[in-house]
Amino acid sequence: MLRRNMLIWLVALLPLMVTVDLQAQVVIRNAQIIDGAGTDPLVGDVLVTGNRITAIGKDLKVPAGTREIDATGLVLAPGFIDLHSHSDRTIVKDSGRQNLNYLAQGVTSVLTGNCASGPVDVGAYYKKIDQDSAGTNVMHLVPQGSVRRAVLKNENRTASPGEIQRMVALVDQGMRDGAWGMSTGLIYLPSSYASTDELVKLAARVSRHGGIYASHIRNENTRLLEAVSEAIAIGRRAKLPVHISHFKASGLQAWGLASEAIALVVEARKAGQQVTADQYPYTASSTSLGAMVLPAKYRSRDVLVAALKNKEEAEQLKERIRRGLRVRGEGKRLYVAGYKTNRAWQGKNLAELAEQEKKSTLEIVLEIQQNGGASMVNFGMDEAEVRLIMKQKFVATASDGSARSLTDESQPHPRNFGCFPRKIGHYCLRGNVLPLAQAIRSASGLPADIIGLPERGYIRQGYWADLVLFDPKTFIDTATFAQPKQLATGVRYLWVNGELAIEKGKATGKLAGRALRHESKEKSKP
Ligand SMILES: [Zn+2]
């Protein structure tokens, strides 16, 4: 380790001997530099010239007029990269464009198009980001569910060869326009209607362009292992890297499966396959109530209402819902996060609401579903398993949240405001669950490696100046389930492409993010 560090320093000192040009410059002095590779921190200086990191070393000599920032006691890390963002719709709107809830976490790049849903026209989406900018950099995955809907609507059937061809063509275009891979969301409609074979055909086209297969797998509950195996098999058959989104064992009956799921990934990696995962560091998940307790086809209001009129079907359906509630503590673990019909229900769990309304939890579920549904927070994970997953070297930090307005009426999962500082501040610095260098790597170098993002994710000479300077004593999440819309604290400075998005702890309002396009392998072929 020592010898390797010395070598890094020698390389880092080389640029001192060359002259630097006279663009806007800032030198960050005496920072604890954690470079994203997972190696030990070093105390030193980093020089930023324009939008690049131009020198790293001790006591850097810099041209006159260079701005100096004293970073004594502060940690300088690569700007964080969120591989699991659902900002597709919000980051192109005025209310979410700045992505302040992520800037305050130290995030400088987000990957959208997750869980099978988002814009299919990757080129048009990137163009919007080019035109209006954003607070963070934005990258995109081709969302397989939206692709399937564009060709087969919401039909639950096998795709014909012609339809597969049309889906492959859409995936191909998305990859040519700079998508970093394809996502699936196999508990959602219509993504889940795709068979493994259908997914392999689409993924094979992604592979030709050098993209990844990112999956919200078919089951995170008692059939977790089957679902992990399906994802790994898709990667093996289509010859591309597999990335498992928000890795977890969810629901009381699934507790204990995390270590076996980890073992499946480790085994595949040993066999030479590229398999990775990401995680948000919370014991609660969040999605729609329908996705949690209803079979897929009953999530549409009309289908549900019709089914309830048929006595036999209604009884079967109710039994399914009761089972869904039973594994979630009879509704005690299920909290209403967003419910437009009645905001007063937000923040309460289904058992509480049942008591308050003098109804059964089943009746509450049916009422919510018939009123357009609600987003929920489900305390379904085991703390020990969350920590176990977090420690794995192949697990990146990712939020599963989105750019948000601070003032609307929603009550989102706190991961939207606290994911990264919670892992680093709460679990690592205060809880000692994993070393700081690894916690930083899981938010920077590792996610960059997973998608093959060049010149970002590490503090290296010549790399883009996406950097976060935070105070390890105060870097922490403040968002709670009761009060989720609270910005994280502790980021002192944040550079996005060399521009200051946060300065002395305050957001500058600058929109320095850009659309980052993946370069297809196919393009470089003659
Ligand atoms: Zn998901």
Boltz pocket constraint, residues with backbone or C-beta under 6 A from the ligand:
constraints:
  - pocket:
      binder: B
      contacts: [[A, 115], [A, 185], [A, 216], [A, 245], [A, 246]]
      max_distance: 6.0
